[in-house]
Amino acid sequence: MSEKEYKEKDEENGVMLTSASDDEEDADEEAVSVTSLIFEWANAFIIAIIIVVLLLTFVIRQVTVDGTSMTDTLKDGDRLIISNFMYKPQYGDIVVVSHGENYNEPIIKRVIATEGQALSINYETGAVSVDGVILKEDYIKGMTVELKRPLEIPDKIPEGYVFVMGDNRQGSLDSRSTDIGLIPVENIIGKAEFRIYPTDSIGSIY
């Protein structure tokens, strides 16, 4: 066999060996790629869980309405999503309050007046006025009546407090009574945003 033929044979063998080596490298690269993909998915899953936990802990929560103080807007057993992300109380907000001086259970009420506002209630007519303007309260059930141990409403709601009432004005223990009184803003867990149960009432509550 001539030198040329040997050379061609060697080149042919070399090509064959190189081809086998490439296959092994491709297989190794594919294994590494699959492993990397698994790690990426695992990391993404863990991050997603952490985000959900943080959201449920600090941003949104689920609560269940207990009682009838907010009928007809909310009913006993309704499940709500509440949020406290960068929340500042405003008139009309439905809020969940964690506790007060004379009660330990969370309550859900509507914000009627916030710090710096002048609130007055005419218990003869049931009219509620804020800063001299009578509120148009289409959401209430029954007339606003005076409760036992009535709260002496200050000329203006103090800084850091809100005045709340239930929509069921004759069936709600709220800021009208010293048993509840003015609510420290720091005791507000969050604002109710959506109803998620019952299924036929899913959606915004406003």
LINMORA-V349490 format. One record per helix or strand of 3 or more residues. SS is the DSSP state (a for helix, b for strand). FROM is the first residue (numbers start at 0). LEN is the number of residues. If there is no record, write none. Layout:
BEGIN
ss=SS from=FROM len=LEN
ss=SS from=FROM len=LEN
END
This chain:
BEGIN
ss=a from=2 len=57
ss=b from=59 len=5
ss=b from=78 len=5
ss=b from=93 len=4
ss=b from=106 len=8
ss=b from=118 len=4
ss=b from=126 len=4
ss=b from=160 len=5
ss=a from=184 len=3
ss=b from=187 len=10
ss=a from=198 len=3
END
